[in-house]
């Protein structure tokens, strides 16, 4: 569990929103990031409660939002293909 939480924490720290401030994609990026942070915080909560099944599910959802945002170009992740699933 710690490995997955750490990976997602490092990914969240690395993300920079790539979309221009006044664009629709900026709102999408902010929403993706909000979803990722919410699921990550839920994972921490469930882990503290000893509910490792839901913690594992939440951390995977969090990273899924991050990966999706990186892959479609909402986030600048600096070509990091270790923390993120990039297209090329």
KETILO-728804 format. One record per atom (N, C-alpha, C, CB): x, y, z; residue number from 1; residue in one letter. Coordinates in Angstrom, 2 decimals. Glycine has a CB too. Example, Ala and Ser with C-alpha at 12.3 -4.5 7.8 and 13.67 -1.06 7.14 Angstrom:
BEGIN
> x,y,z,nulum,tigu
> 13.19,-5.69,7.80,1,A $
> 12.30,-4.50,7.80,1,A $
> 13.20,-3.30,7.80,1,A $
> 11.31,-4.47,9.05,1,A $
> 12.85,-2.25,7.08,2,S $
> 13.67,-1.06,7.14,2,S $
> 12.90,0.03,7.87,2,S $
> 14.08,-0.60,5.72,2,S $
This chain:
BEGIN
> x,y,z,nulum,tigu
> 0.82,-1.19,0.00,1,X $
> 0.00,0.00,0.00,1,X $
> 0.87,1.25,0.00,1,X $
> -0.94,0.00,1.20,1,X $
> 1.93,1.24,0.79,2,X $
> 2.81,2.41,0.87,2,X $
> 3.44,2.74,-0.48,2,X $
> 3.90,2.17,1.91,2,X $
> 3.81,1.71,-1.24,3,X $
> 4.41,1.92,-2.55,3,X $
> 3.45,2.68,-3.47,3,X $
> 4.79,0.57,-3.19,3,X $
> 2.19,2.27,-3.49,4,X $
> 1.21,2.90,-4.38,4,X $
> 0.88,4.32,-3.92,4,X $
> -0.07,2.06,-4.43,4,X $
> 0.77,4.53,-2.63,5,X $
> 0.52,5.87,-2.11,5,X $
> 1.70,6.79,-2.43,5,X $
> 0.27,5.82,-0.59,5,X $
> 2.90,6.28,-2.27,6,X $
> 4.09,7.09,-2.56,6,X $
> 4.19,7.44,-4.04,6,X $
> 5.36,6.35,-2.11,6,X $
> 3.93,6.48,-4.90,7,X $
> 3.97,6.73,-6.34,7,X $
> 2.99,7.81,-6.73,7,X $
> 3.68,5.45,-7.12,7,X $
> 1.77,7.73,-6.22,8,X $
> 0.74,8.71,-6.55,8,X $
> 1.06,10.07,-5.93,8,X $
> -0.64,8.23,-6.08,8,X $
> 1.61,10.08,-4.72,9,X $
> 2.01,11.34,-4.09,9,X $
> 3.08,12.04,-4.93,9,X $
> 2.53,11.08,-2.67,9,X $
> 4.06,11.28,-5.40,10,X $
> 5.12,11.86,-6.23,10,X $
> 4.56,12.36,-7.56,10,X $
> 6.23,10.83,-6.49,10,X $
> 3.62,11.63,-8.13,11,X $
> 3.00,12.05,-9.39,11,X $
> 2.21,13.35,-9.19,11,X $
> 2.07,10.94,-9.94,11,X $
> 1.45,13.43,-8.11,12,X $
> 0.69,14.65,-7.83,12,X $
> 1.61,15.85,-7.65,12,X $
> -0.18,14.46,-6.58,12,X $
> 2.75,15.64,-7.04,13,X $
> 3.70,16.73,-6.81,13,X $
> 4.35,17.20,-8.11,13,X $
> 4.76,16.30,-5.82,13,X $
> 4.42,16.34,-9.10,14,X $
> 5.11,16.66,-10.35,14,X $
> 4.22,17.34,-11.38,14,X $
> 5.69,15.39,-10.94,14,X $
> 2.93,17.15,-11.27,15,X $
> 1.98,17.66,-12.28,15,X $
> 2.01,19.19,-12.34,15,X $
> 0.56,17.18,-11.96,15,X $
> 2.01,19.67,-13.58,16,X $
> 1.79,21.09,-13.85,16,X $
> 0.66,21.15,-14.88,16,X $
> 3.11,21.83,-14.37,16,X $
> -0.30,22.00,-14.65,17,X $
> -1.39,22.13,-15.62,17,X $
> -0.84,22.78,-16.88,17,X $
> -2.57,22.96,-15.03,17,X $
> -1.06,22.14,-18.02,18,X $
> -0.51,22.60,-19.29,18,X $
> -1.47,23.52,-20.06,18,X $
> -0.15,21.42,-20.15,18,X $
> -2.75,23.40,-19.77,19,X $
> -3.75,24.15,-20.53,19,X $
> -3.72,25.64,-20.17,19,X $
> -5.15,23.58,-20.27,19,X $
> -3.94,26.50,-21.16,20,X $
> -3.97,27.95,-20.90,20,X $
> -5.05,28.33,-19.89,20,X $
> -4.20,28.71,-22.20,20,X $
> -4.79,29.38,-19.15,21,X $
> -5.65,29.83,-18.06,21,X $
> -7.12,29.97,-18.45,21,X $
> -5.15,31.14,-17.53,21,X $
> -7.41,30.56,-19.58,22,X $
> -8.80,30.87,-19.93,22,X $
> -9.42,29.83,-20.87,22,X $
> -8.86,32.23,-20.59,22,X $
> -8.80,28.67,-21.01,23,X $
> -9.32,27.66,-21.93,23,X $
> -10.25,26.67,-21.23,23,X $
> -8.17,26.90,-22.58,23,X $
> -11.06,26.03,-22.02,24,X $
> -11.93,24.97,-21.50,24,X $
> -11.09,23.83,-20.94,24,X $
> -12.87,24.44,-22.61,24,X $
> -9.98,23.54,-21.61,25,X $
> -9.11,22.46,-21.13,25,X $
> -8.52,22.76,-19.76,25,X $
> -7.99,22.20,-22.13,25,X $
> -8.37,24.03,-19.43,26,X $
> -7.89,24.39,-18.10,26,X $
> -8.89,23.92,-17.04,26,X $
> -7.67,25.93,-17.98,26,X $
> -10.17,24.15,-17.30,27,X $
> -11.20,23.68,-16.36,27,X $
> -11.20,22.17,-16.27,27,X $
> -12.59,24.18,-16.79,27,X $
> -11.01,21.49,-17.41,28,X $
> -10.91,20.03,-17.39,28,X $
> -9.72,19.59,-16.55,28,X $
> -10.79,19.47,-18.82,28,X $
> -8.57,20.21,-16.77,29,X $
> -7.36,19.85,-16.03,29,X $
> -7.56,20.06,-14.53,29,X $
> -6.16,20.68,-16.51,29,X $
> -8.15,21.18,-14.16,30,X $
> -8.40,21.45,-12.74,30,X $
> -9.35,20.41,-12.15,30,X $
> -8.97,22.87,-12.55,30,X $
> -10.35,20.01,-12.94,31,X $
> -11.29,18.99,-12.47,31,X $
> -10.61,17.64,-12.33,31,X $
> -12.48,18.89,-13.42,31,X $
> -9.78,17.27,-13.30,32,X $
> -9.04,16.01,-13.21,32,X $
> -8.15,16.01,-11.97,32,X $
> -8.18,15.79,-14.49,32,X $
> -7.47,17.14,-11.74,33,X $
> -6.58,17.24,-10.58,33,X $
> -7.36,17.18,-9.27,33,X $
> -5.77,18.53,-10.65,33,X $
> -8.52,17.82,-9.24,34,X $
> -9.37,17.75,-8.05,34,X $
> -9.81,16.31,-7.79,34,X $
> -10.61,18.66,-8.21,34,X $
> -10.21,15.60,-8.83,35,X $
> -10.62,14.20,-8.66,35,X $
> -9.45,13.35,-8.15,35,X $
> -11.15,13.63,-9.99,35,X $
> -8.27,13.56,-8.71,36,X $
> -7.10,12.80,-8.28,36,X $
> -6.78,13.07,-6.81,36,X $
> -5.88,13.14,-9.16,36,X $
> -6.80,14.34,-6.42,37,X $
> -6.53,14.68,-5.02,37,X $
> -7.59,14.13,-4.08,37,X $
> -6.44,16.20,-4.87,37,X $
> -8.84,14.18,-4.49,38,X $
> -9.92,13.66,-3.65,38,X $
> -9.76,12.16,-3.45,38,X $
> -11.29,13.97,-4.29,38,X $
> -9.53,11.43,-4.52,39,X $
> -9.33,9.98,-4.38,39,X $
> -8.08,9.65,-3.58,39,X $
> -9.25,9.31,-5.76,39,X $
> -7.01,10.43,-3.77,40,X $
> -5.79,10.19,-2.99,40,X $
> -6.05,10.40,-1.49,40,X $
> -4.66,11.13,-3.47,40,X $
> -6.74,11.47,-1.16,41,X $
> -7.07,11.72,0.26,41,X $
> -8.00,10.66,0.81,41,X $
> -7.72,13.10,0.41,41,X $
> -8.94,10.18,0.00,42,X $
> -9.80,9.07,0.42,42,X $
> -8.96,7.83,0.70,42,X $
> -10.87,8.76,-0.65,42,X $
> -7.96,7.58,-0.16,43,X $
> -7.08,6.42,0.05,43,X $
> -6.35,6.52,1.38,43,X $
> -6.06,6.30,-1.10,43,X $
> -5.85,7.71,1.70,44,X $
> -5.18,7.90,2.99,44,X $
> -6.14,7.65,4.15,44,X $
> -4.60,9.31,3.09,44,X $
> -7.35,8.15,4.02,45,X $
> -8.36,7.96,5.07,45,X $
> -8.67,6.47,5.27,45,X $
> -9.65,8.73,4.72,45,X $
> -8.94,5.77,4.18,46,X $
> -9.26,4.35,4.30,46,X $
> -8.09,3.56,4.87,46,X $
> -9.66,3.78,2.93,46,X $
> -6.87,3.91,4.47,47,X $
> -5.69,3.23,5.01,47,X $
> -5.61,3.41,6.53,47,X $
> -4.40,3.75,4.33,47,X $
> -5.83,4.64,6.98,48,X $
> -5.79,4.91,8.42,48,X $
> -6.86,4.14,9.16,48,X $
> -5.95,6.41,8.68,48,X $
> -7.98,3.88,8.51,49,X $
> -9.08,3.12,9.12,49,X $
> -8.83,1.61,9.07,49,X $
> -10.39,3.45,8.43,49,X $
> -7.77,1.21,8.38,50,X $
> -7.47,-0.21,8.24,50,X $
> -8.23,-0.88,7.11,50,X $
> -7.77,-0.91,9.52,50,X $
> -8.89,-0.08,6.27,51,X $
> -9.66,-0.61,5.13,51,X $
> -8.76,-0.55,3.90,51,X $
> -10.99,0.21,4.91,51,X $
> -7.92,-1.56,3.75,52,X $
> -6.93,-1.56,2.69,52,X $
> -7.52,-1.85,1.32,52,X $
> -5.86,-2.56,3.00,52,X $
> -8.65,-2.51,1.26,53,X $
> -9.30,-2.76,-0.03,53,X $
> -9.76,-1.45,-0.64,53,X $
> -10.50,-3.73,0.14,53,X $
> -10.48,-0.64,0.13,54,X $
> -10.94,0.64,-0.40,54,X $
> -9.78,1.62,-0.58,54,X $
> -11.99,1.25,0.53,54,X $
> -8.77,1.55,0.27,55,X $
> -7.60,2.41,0.10,55,X $
> -6.91,2.11,-1.23,55,X $
> -6.60,2.22,1.28,55,X $
> -6.75,0.83,-1.52,56,X $
> -6.12,0.41,-2.77,56,X $
> -6.95,0.85,-3.98,56,X $
> -5.92,-1.12,-2.78,56,X $
> -8.25,0.69,-3.88,57,X $
> -9.12,1.12,-4.98,57,X $
> -9.00,2.62,-5.21,57,X $
> -10.58,0.75,-4.68,57,X $
> -9.03,3.39,-4.14,58,X $
> -8.98,4.85,-4.26,58,X $
> -7.65,5.34,-4.82,58,X $
> -9.23,5.50,-2.93,58,X $
> -6.55,4.76,-4.38,59,X $
> -5.26,5.21,-4.89,59,X $
> -5.13,4.88,-6.37,59,X $
> -4.10,4.57,-4.09,59,X $
> -5.73,3.78,-6.80,60,X $
> -5.71,3.44,-8.22,60,X $
> -6.59,4.37,-9.04,60,X $
> -6.16,2.00,-8.42,60,X $
> -7.74,4.75,-8.52,61,X $
> -8.58,5.75,-9.20,61,X $
> -7.83,7.07,-9.29,61,X $
> -9.92,5.94,-8.45,61,X $
> -7.17,7.47,-8.21,62,X $
> -6.41,8.73,-8.21,62,X $
> -5.37,8.72,-9.32,62,X $
> -5.74,8.96,-6.85,62,X $
> -4.61,7.65,-9.38,63,X $
> -3.56,7.59,-10.40,63,X $
> -4.14,7.48,-11.80,63,X $
> -2.62,6.42,-10.12,63,X $
> -5.30,6.87,-11.92,64,X $
> -5.97,6.80,-13.22,64,X $
> -6.32,8.18,-13.75,64,X $
> -7.22,5.95,-13.12,64,X $
> -6.84,9.04,-12.88,65,X $
> -7.15,10.42,-13.28,65,X $
> -5.88,11.15,-13.71,65,X $
> -7.85,11.18,-12.13,65,X $
> -4.80,10.94,-12.95,66,X $
> -3.53,11.57,-13.27,66,X $
> -3.01,11.09,-14.62,66,X $
> -2.49,11.28,-12.17,66,X $
> -2.99,9.79,-14.82,67,X $
> -2.49,9.22,-16.07,67,X $
> -3.30,9.69,-17.26,67,X $
> -2.51,7.71,-16.00,67,X $
> -4.59,9.72,-17.11,68,X $
> -5.45,10.17,-18.20,68,X $
> -5.14,11.62,-18.55,68,X $
> -6.93,10.00,-17.83,68,X $
> -5.06,12.47,-17.55,69,X $
> -4.75,13.88,-17.79,69,X $
> -3.39,14.07,-18.45,69,X $
> -4.79,14.63,-16.50,69,X $
> -2.42,13.28,-18.04,70,X $
> -1.08,13.37,-18.64,70,X $
> -1.11,12.89,-20.09,70,X $
> -0.06,12.54,-17.82,70,X $
> -1.79,11.81,-20.32,71,X $
> -1.80,11.22,-21.66,71,X $
> -2.50,12.09,-22.69,71,X $
> -2.45,9.86,-21.61,71,X $
> -3.55,12.79,-22.29,72,X $
> -4.27,13.62,-23.26,72,X $
> -3.75,15.06,-23.28,72,X $
> -5.76,13.62,-22.93,72,X $
> -2.71,15.35,-22.50,73,X $
> -2.04,16.63,-22.59,73,X $
> -2.57,17.73,-21.68,73,X $
> -2.11,17.09,-23.95,73,X $
> -3.43,17.39,-20.73,74,X $
> -3.90,18.40,-19.79,74,X $
> -2.81,18.77,-18.79,74,X $
> -5.14,17.91,-19.05,74,X $
> -1.93,17.79,-18.49,75,X $
> -0.86,18.00,-17.53,75,X $
> 0.50,17.90,-18.23,75,X $
> -0.96,16.97,-16.39,75,X $
> 1.40,18.76,-17.82,76,X $
> 2.79,18.66,-18.22,76,X $
> 3.47,17.83,-17.14,76,X $
> 3.47,20.07,-18.40,76,X $
> 4.02,16.70,-17.52,77,X $
> 4.67,15.80,-16.56,77,X $
> 6.15,15.60,-16.88,77,X $
> 3.96,14.45,-16.53,77,X $
> 6.67,16.49,-17.73,78,X $
> 8.10,16.48,-18.01,78,X $
> 8.61,15.22,-18.67,78,X $
> 8.84,16.70,-16.77,78,X $
> 7.84,14.59,-19.53,79,X $
> 8.27,13.38,-20.24,79,X $
> 8.55,12.20,-19.30,79,X $
> 9.51,13.67,-21.06,79,X $
> 8.04,12.24,-18.08,80,X $
> 8.28,11.18,-17.10,80,X $
> 7.40,9.97,-17.43,80,X $
> 7.98,11.69,-15.64,80,X $
> 8.02,8.95,-17.97,81,X $
> 7.26,7.73,-18.30,81,X $
> 7.42,6.65,-17.23,81,X $
> 7.70,7.19,-19.67,81,X $
> 7.94,7.04,-16.09,82,X $
> 8.01,6.13,-14.95,82,X $
> 6.81,6.30,-14.03,82,X $
> 9.30,6.35,-14.17,82,X $
> 6.43,7.55,-13.79,83,X $
> 5.28,7.83,-12.93,83,X $
> 3.98,7.91,-13.73,83,X $
> 5.49,9.14,-12.17,83,X $
> 4.10,8.12,-15.05,84,X $
> 2.92,8.37,-15.87,84,X $
> 2.93,7.45,-17.09,84,X $
> 2.86,9.85,-16.30,84,X $
> 1.74,7.17,-17.61,85,X $
> 1.62,6.37,-18.82,85,X $
> 1.45,7.33,-19.99,85,X $
> 0.41,5.36,-18.73,85,X $
> 2.55,7.61,-20.66,86,X $
> 2.52,8.53,-21.79,86,X $
> 2.28,7.75,-23.09,86,X $
> 3.83,9.33,-21.87,86,X $
> 1.81,8.45,-24.09,87,X $
> 1.51,7.80,-25.38,87,X $
> 2.77,7.40,-26.11,87,X $
> 0.67,8.73,-26.27,87,X $
> 3.75,8.28,-26.14,88,X $
> 5.00,7.98,-26.84,88,X $
> 6.18,8.30,-25.94,88,X $
> 5.10,8.76,-28.16,88,X $
